Amino acid sequence: MIKKHLIYKTDKYNMLNVEVHGKTIIAREISDQWGEECHTFLSRPELMHWAESRFRPEKFEGREEELQTILQNLSEV
């Protein structure tokens, strides 16, 4: 059974979806600049390690609350 989670969505071209396929976690990051990037993880700690390096506070363009919401949504997957 596949469980889908919407982590964030700013418009129809900028979003992050996470799908859980049994033990495998697939993060699909869609942006209007880069298209779709797909990341596959075998554990939740591996997903969170990627998220913490991907969404670093010094490089995040947006408010601190948005960053915390994204990381919170990813930790609840």
N, C-alpha and C positions, 0 to 999 in steps of 0.2 A: 504494500500500500504506500502511495506517495503522499507525503504531507507537504503542502506549499505554504510558505510564509512570505509576506510582503514586508520587507524591512523598511524601505522608504520609497517614496514616489513623489517627485516634484512635478513632473508632467509625463506625457506619454512616451518620452524619449529618455528620461533620466530616472532610473529606478534600480533597486537591488532586490532580487527575489532569491529565496533559499528553498531548495527542495530536499527533503529527507527521503532517501531510498534505502530503507533498512539501516545498514551501518554506514552507508555512504551519504555525504552531505554535498550538494552541488549548489554553489552560489553563482547566479547569473547577474552580472553587472552590465546594465545597458545605459549607454550615454549617447548624446547627440554628436559628440566629437569622435569617439573611438568605436562606436558600434557595440557589439555584444562581446563580453569577455566571460568565459566560463571557468570556474575554479572548482576542483574536486578535492574533498577532504575525507579522511577516513575516521576522524574523531572530532568531537566538539572542541577540545583544547587546541587542535590544529586550526580549526576555523577561527577561534578567538585570537590565536597568535597572528594569523593573517589580518584579521580585522584591526587589531591594535597597531600593526605596522602600516596598514592601508589608510586608516583614519587617525593619523597622528594630529594632535591639537595644533602644532605649529604650521601644518600644511592644510588644515581643514578650512575651507572657505564657507563660513557660515557661523551661526551662533553656537556658543558652548552647549546650550540646551539641546540643539539638534544633534550634536556629536554624542552627547550622553544618551539621547533617545535611540540613536542608531546602535550604539554598543549594547544598550539594555535589550533591544529587540533581538540582536544577534545572540546574546547570552541566554535568552529564553527559548531558542530553537531547540 
